[in-house]
Amino acid sequence: MKLSRPARRAFLVVHVASSASWLGLTLGLLALGVTAATTGSAVTVEASVRAMQLFSDWLLLPVAFLTLLSGVVLSLGTPWGLARHRWVWTKFWLTLATITATVFALRPGVNSAVAAVAAGGPLPDTGDVLFGPVVSLSAYVFMTVISVLKPWGPTRRGRRLRESARGPAGRAAADDRPLASR
């Protein structure tokens, strides 16, 4: 399946906007987590963790799934392919891992922090509000870097598809190259 130029551009805009939103939300979560972990005010701690809960419950997963969906459509509808280039494949699996971590680690950690603070207690563990955003931010920055640099070349499947697209004449010409250039 190949996307038309207008469709590709539209999906690219959606993908970049949702990815930037995901990165921005994570920066916001990190700022709120640092505030909750470092302030001496119980009111500020509670406001920070409640804002984190709002972000993680209502914004984070829809933006994450929009990023995943638009990325998959782009990869399948363009020559990059989902499993043809290592950087695309890496981004796909990192996106799935960060969505899973959001569901099973970040959101429960924030929810437990909100429950403890709302009951009048202190922030139980600063790791609940700091670890998830730090790990997520690192992953998103890494994914941004590889999106720009496009390192590592094609996957084994990508090389096979490229070879089969060349046909017998293209493979013979490729085999005539010196070993150092292969």
MODELLER restraints for C-alpha pairs under 7 A, 6 or more apart:
rsr = mdl.restraints
at = mdl.atoms
rsr.add(forms.Gaussian(group=physical.xy_distance, feature=features.Distance(at['CA:1:A'], at['CA:76:A']), mean=6.83, stdev=0.5))
rsr.add(forms.Gaussian(group=physical.xy_distance, feature=features.Distance(at['CA:1:A'], at['CA:77:A']), mean=5.40, stdev=0.5))
rsr.add(forms.Gaussian(group=physical.xy_distance, feature=features.Distance(at['CA:2:A'], at['CA:77:A']), mean=4.42, stdev=0.5))
rsr.add(forms.Gaussian(group=physical.xy_distance, feature=features.Distance(at['CA:2:A'], at['CA:78:A']), mean=5.80, stdev=0.5))
rsr.add(forms.Gaussian(group=physical.xy_distance, feature=features.Distance(at['CA:3:A'], at['CA:77:A']), mean=4.88, stdev=0.5))
rsr.add(forms.Gaussian(group=physical.xy_distance, feature=features.Distance(at['CA:3:A'], at['CA:78:A']), mean=6.51, stdev=0.5))
rsr.add(forms.Gaussian(group=physical.xy_distance, feature=features.Distance(at['CA:8:A'], at['CA:74:A']), mean=6.77, stdev=0.5))
rsr.add(forms.Gaussian(group=physical.xy_distance, feature=features.Distance(at['CA:11:A'], at['CA:70:A']), mean=5.94, stdev=0.5))
rsr.add(forms.Gaussian(group=physical.xy_distance, feature=features.Distance(at['CA:11:A'], at['CA:74:A']), mean=6.58, stdev=0.5))
rsr.add(forms.Gaussian(group=physical.xy_distance, feature=features.Distance(at['CA:14:A'], at['CA:70:A']), mean=6.73, stdev=0.5))
rsr.add(forms.Gaussian(group=physical.xy_distance, feature=features.Distance(at['CA:15:A'], at['CA:67:A']), mean=5.46, stdev=0.5))
rsr.add(forms.Gaussian(group=physical.xy_distance, feature=features.Distance(at['CA:15:A'], at['CA:70:A']), mean=5.26, stdev=0.5))
rsr.add(forms.Gaussian(group=physical.xy_distance, feature=features.Distance(at['CA:15:A'], at['CA:71:A']), mean=6.14, stdev=0.5))
rsr.add(forms.Gaussian(group=physical.xy_distance, feature=features.Distance(at['CA:18:A'], at['CA:63:A']), mean=5.80, stdev=0.5))
rsr.add(forms.Gaussian(group=physical.xy_distance, feature=features.Distance(at['CA:18:A'], at['CA:66:A']), mean=6.46, stdev=0.5))
rsr.add(forms.Gaussian(group=physical.xy_distance, feature=features.Distance(at['CA:18:A'], at['CA:67:A']), mean=5.33, stdev=0.5))
rsr.add(forms.Gaussian(group=physical.xy_distance, feature=features.Distance(at['CA:19:A'], at['CA:67:A']), mean=5.66, stdev=0.5))
rsr.add(forms.Gaussian(group=physical.xy_distance, feature=features.Distance(at['CA:22:A'], at['CA:60:A']), mean=6.76, stdev=0.5))
rsr.add(forms.Gaussian(group=physical.xy_distance, feature=features.Distance(at['CA:22:A'], at['CA:63:A']), mean=6.06, stdev=0.5))
rsr.add(forms.Gaussian(group=physical.xy_distance, feature=features.Distance(at['CA:22:A'], at['CA:64:A']), mean=6.37, stdev=0.5))
rsr.add(forms.Gaussian(group=physical.xy_distance, feature=features.Distance(at['CA:23:A'], at['CA:137:A']), mean=6.66, stdev=0.5))
rsr.add(forms.Gaussian(group=physical.xy_distance, feature=features.Distance(at['CA:23:A'], at['CA:140:A']), mean=6.31, stdev=0.5))
rsr.add(forms.Gaussian(group=physical.xy_distance, feature=features.Distance(at['CA:25:A'], at['CA:60:A']), mean=6.97, stdev=0.5))
rsr.add(forms.Gaussian(group=physical.xy_distance, feature=features.Distance(at['CA:26:A'], at['CA:133:A']), mean=5.65, stdev=0.5))
rsr.add(forms.Gaussian(group=physical.xy_distance, feature=features.Distance(at['CA:26:A'], at['CA:136:A']), mean=6.92, stdev=0.5))
rsr.add(forms.Gaussian(group=physical.xy_distance, feature=features.Distance(at['CA:26:A'], at['CA:137:A']), mean=6.10, stdev=0.5))
rsr.add(forms.Gaussian(group=physical.xy_distance, feature=features.Distance(at['CA:27:A'], at['CA:137:A']), mean=6.99, stdev=0.5))
rsr.add(forms.Gaussian(group=physical.xy_distance, feature=features.Distance(at['CA:29:A'], at['CA:52:A']), mean=5.78, stdev=0.5))
rsr.add(forms.Gaussian(group=physical.xy_distance, feature=features.Distance(at['CA:29:A'], at['CA:133:A']), mean=6.12, stdev=0.5))
rsr.add(forms.Gaussian(group=physical.xy_distance, feature=features.Distance(at['CA:30:A'], at['CA:130:A']), mean=6.35, stdev=0.5))
rsr.add(forms.Gaussian(group=physical.xy_distance, feature=features.Distance(at['CA:30:A'], at['CA:133:A']), mean=5.22, stdev=0.5))
rsr.add(forms.Gaussian(group=physical.xy_distance, feature=features.Distance(at['CA:30:A'], at['CA:134:A']), mean=6.75, stdev=0.5))
rsr.add(forms.Gaussian(group=physical.xy_distance, feature=features.Distance(at['CA:32:A'], at['CA:48:A']), mean=5.21, stdev=0.5))
rsr.add(forms.Gaussian(group=physical.xy_distance, feature=features.Distance(at['CA:32:A'], at['CA:52:A']), mean=6.61, stdev=0.5))
rsr.add(forms.Gaussian(group=physical.xy_distance, feature=features.Distance(at['CA:33:A'], at['CA:48:A']), mean=6.92, stdev=0.5))
rsr.add(forms.Gaussian(group=physical.xy_distance, feature=features.Distance(at['CA:33:A'], at['CA:129:A']), mean=4.86, stdev=0.5))
rsr.add(forms.Gaussian(group=physical.xy_distance, feature=features.Distance(at['CA:33:A'], at['CA:130:A']), mean=5.33, stdev=0.5))
rsr.add(forms.Gaussian(group=physical.xy_distance, feature=features.Distance(at['CA:34:A'], at['CA:130:A']), mean=6.70, stdev=0.5))
rsr.add(forms.Gaussian(group=physical.xy_distance, feature=features.Distance(at['CA:35:A'], at['CA:48:A']), mean=6.81, stdev=0.5))
rsr.add(forms.Gaussian(group=physical.xy_distance, feature=features.Distance(at['CA:36:A'], at['CA:44:A']), mean=6.76, stdev=0.5))
rsr.add(forms.Gaussian(group=physical.xy_distance, feature=features.Distance(at['CA:36:A'], at['CA:45:A']), mean=4.38, stdev=0.5))
rsr.add(forms.Gaussian(group=physical.xy_distance, feature=features.Distance(at['CA:36:A'], at['CA:48:A']), mean=5.62, stdev=0.5))
rsr.add(forms.Gaussian(group=physical.xy_distance, feature=features.Distance(at['CA:36:A'], at['CA:49:A']), mean=6.69, stdev=0.5))
rsr.add(forms.Gaussian(group=physical.xy_distance, feature=features.Distance(at['CA:37:A'], at['CA:126:A']), mean=5.55, stdev=0.5))
rsr.add(forms.Gaussian(group=physical.xy_distance, feature=features.Distance(at['CA:39:A'], at['CA:45:A']), mean=6.81, stdev=0.5))
rsr.add(forms.Gaussian(group=physical.xy_distance, feature=features.Distance(at['CA:46:A'], at['CA:114:A']), mean=6.98, stdev=0.5))
rsr.add(forms.Gaussian(group=physical.xy_distance, feature=features.Distance(at['CA:46:A'], at['CA:117:A']), mean=5.89, stdev=0.5))
rsr.add(forms.Gaussian(group=physical.xy_distance, feature=features.Distance(at['CA:46:A'], at['CA:118:A']), mean=6.84, stdev=0.5))
rsr.add(forms.Gaussian(group=physical.xy_distance, feature=features.Distance(at['CA:49:A'], at['CA:110:A']), mean=6.68, stdev=0.5))
rsr.add(forms.Gaussian(group=physical.xy_distance, feature=features.Distance(at['CA:49:A'], at['CA:113:A']), mean=6.74, stdev=0.5))
rsr.add(forms.Gaussian(group=physical.xy_distance, feature=features.Distance(at['CA:49:A'], at['CA:114:A']), mean=5.70, stdev=0.5))
rsr.add(forms.Gaussian(group=physical.xy_distance, feature=features.Distance(at['CA:50:A'], at['CA:114:A']), mean=6.14, stdev=0.5))
rsr.add(forms.Gaussian(group=physical.xy_distance, feature=features.Distance(at['CA:52:A'], at['CA:110:A']), mean=6.83, stdev=0.5))
rsr.add(forms.Gaussian(group=physical.xy_distance, feature=features.Distance(at['CA:53:A'], at['CA:110:A']), mean=6.01, stdev=0.5))
rsr.add(forms.Gaussian(group=physical.xy_distance, feature=features.Distance(at['CA:53:A'], at['CA:111:A']), mean=6.49, stdev=0.5))
rsr.add(forms.Gaussian(group=physical.xy_distance, feature=features.Distance(at['CA:56:A'], at['CA:107:A']), mean=6.11, stdev=0.5))
rsr.add(forms.Gaussian(group=physical.xy_distance, feature=features.Distance(at['CA:64:A'], at['CA:99:A']), mean=6.65, stdev=0.5))
rsr.add(forms.Gaussian(group=physical.xy_distance, feature=features.Distance(at['CA:68:A'], at['CA:95:A']), mean=6.72, stdev=0.5))
rsr.add(forms.Gaussian(group=physical.xy_distance, feature=features.Distance(at['CA:72:A'], at['CA:82:A']), mean=6.89, stdev=0.5))
rsr.add(forms.Gaussian(group=physical.xy_distance, feature=features.Distance(at['CA:75:A'], at['CA:81:A']), mean=4.47, stdev=0.5))
rsr.add(forms.Gaussian(group=physical.xy_distance, feature=features.Distance(at['CA:75:A'], at['CA:82:A']), mean=4.94, stdev=0.5))
rsr.add(forms.Gaussian(group=physical.xy_distance, feature=features.Distance(at['CA:76:A'], at['CA:82:A']), mean=5.90, stdev=0.5))
rsr.add(forms.Gaussian(group=physical.xy_distance, feature=features.Distance(at['CA:82:A'], at['CA:88:A']), mean=6.10, stdev=0.5))
rsr.add(forms.Gaussian(group=physical.xy_distance, feature=features.Distance(at['CA:82:A'], at['CA:89:A']), mean=5.97, stdev=0.5))
rsr.add(forms.Gaussian(group=physical.xy_distance, feature=features.Distance(at['CA:83:A'], at['CA:89:A']), mean=5.40, stdev=0.5))
rsr.add(forms.Gaussian(group=physical.xy_distance, feature=features.Distance(at['CA:83:A'], at['CA:155:A']), mean=6.77, stdev=0.5))
rsr.add(forms.Gaussian(group=physical.xy_distance, feature=features.Distance(at['CA:83:A'], at['CA:157:A']), mean=6.92, stdev=0.5))
rsr.add(forms.Gaussian(group=physical.xy_distance, feature=features.Distance(at['CA:83:A'], at['CA:158:A']), mean=6.88, stdev=0.5))
rsr.add(forms.Gaussian(group=physical.xy_distance, feature=features.Distance(at['CA:84:A'], at['CA:154:A']), mean=5.50, stdev=0.5))
rsr.add(forms.Gaussian(group=physical.xy_distance, feature=features.Distance(at['CA:84:A'], at['CA:155:A']), mean=5.29, stdev=0.5))
rsr.add(forms.Gaussian(group=physical.xy_distance, feature=features.Distance(at['CA:84:A'], at['CA:157:A']), mean=5.90, stdev=0.5))
rsr.add(forms.Gaussian(group=physical.xy_distance, feature=features.Distance(at['CA:84:A'], at['CA:158:A']), mean=3.86, stdev=0.5))
rsr.add(forms.Gaussian(group=physical.xy_distance, feature=features.Distance(at['CA:85:A'], at['CA:153:A']), mean=5.88, stdev=0.5))
rsr.add(forms.Gaussian(group=physical.xy_distance, feature=features.Distance(at['CA:85:A'], at['CA:154:A']), mean=4.04, stdev=0.5))
rsr.add(forms.Gaussian(group=physical.xy_distance, feature=features.Distance(at['CA:85:A'], at['CA:155:A']), mean=5.13, stdev=0.5))
rsr.add(forms.Gaussian(group=physical.xy_distance, feature=features.Distance(at['CA:85:A'], at['CA:158:A']), mean=6.31, stdev=0.5))
rsr.add(forms.Gaussian(group=physical.xy_distance, feature=features.Distance(at['CA:86:A'], at['CA:152:A']), mean=6.03, stdev=0.5))
rsr.add(forms.Gaussian(group=physical.xy_distance, feature=features.Distance(at['CA:86:A'], at['CA:153:A']), mean=6.24, stdev=0.5))
rsr.add(forms.Gaussian(group=physical.xy_distance, feature=features.Distance(at['CA:86:A'], at['CA:154:A']), mean=5.74, stdev=0.5))
rsr.add(forms.Gaussian(group=physical.xy_distance, feature=features.Distance(at['CA:86:A'], at['CA:155:A']), mean=5.43, stdev=0.5))
rsr.add(forms.Gaussian(group=physical.xy_distance, feature=features.Distance(at['CA:87:A'], at['CA:146:A']), mean=6.12, stdev=0.5))
rsr.add(forms.Gaussian(group=physical.xy_distance, feature=features.Distance(at['CA:87:A'], at['CA:150:A']), mean=5.83, stdev=0.5))
rsr.add(forms.Gaussian(group=physical.xy_distance, feature=features.Distance(at['CA:87:A'], at['CA:151:A']), mean=6.20, stdev=0.5))
rsr.add(forms.Gaussian(group=physical.xy_distance, feature=features.Distance(at['CA:87:A'], at['CA:152:A']), mean=6.76, stdev=0.5))
rsr.add(forms.Gaussian(group=physical.xy_distance, feature=features.Distance(at['CA:91:A'], at['CA:143:A']), mean=5.86, stdev=0.5))
rsr.add(forms.Gaussian(group=physical.xy_distance, feature=features.Distance(at['CA:98:A'], at['CA:136:A']), mean=6.44, stdev=0.5))
rsr.add(forms.Gaussian(group=physical.xy_distance, feature=features.Distance(at['CA:106:A'], at['CA:132:A']), mean=5.18, stdev=0.5))
rsr.add(forms.Gaussian(group=physical.xy_distance, feature=features.Distance(at['CA:109:A'], at['CA:128:A']), mean=4.58, stdev=0.5))
rsr.add(forms.Gaussian(group=physical.xy_distance, feature=features.Distance(at['CA:109:A'], at['CA:129:A']), mean=6.69, stdev=0.5))
rsr.add(forms.Gaussian(group=physical.xy_distance, feature=features.Distance(at['CA:110:A'], at['CA:128:A']), mean=6.07, stdev=0.5))
rsr.add(forms.Gaussian(group=physical.xy_distance, feature=features.Distance(at['CA:110:A'], at['CA:129:A']), mean=5.94, stdev=0.5))
rsr.add(forms.Gaussian(group=physical.xy_distance, feature=features.Distance(at['CA:113:A'], at['CA:123:A']), mean=6.00, stdev=0.5))
rsr.add(forms.Gaussian(group=physical.xy_distance, feature=features.Distance(at['CA:113:A'], at['CA:124:A']), mean=6.40, stdev=0.5))
rsr.add(forms.Gaussian(group=physical.xy_distance, feature=features.Distance(at['CA:113:A'], at['CA:128:A']), mean=6.89, stdev=0.5))
rsr.add(forms.Gaussian(group=physical.xy_distance, feature=features.Distance(at['CA:116:A'], at['CA:122:A']), mean=6.81, stdev=0.5))
rsr.add(forms.Gaussian(group=physical.xy_distance, feature=features.Distance(at['CA:116:A'], at['CA:123:A']), mean=6.63, stdev=0.5))
rsr.add(forms.Gaussian(group=physical.xy_distance, feature=features.Distance(at['CA:116:A'], at['CA:124:A']), mean=6.74, stdev=0.5))
rsr.add(forms.Gaussian(group=physical.xy_distance, feature=features.Distance(at['CA:117:A'], at['CA:123:A']), mean=5.92, stdev=0.5))
rsr.add(forms.Gaussian(group=physical.xy_distance, feature=features.Distance(at['CA:163:A'], at['CA:171:A']), mean=6.37, stdev=0.5))
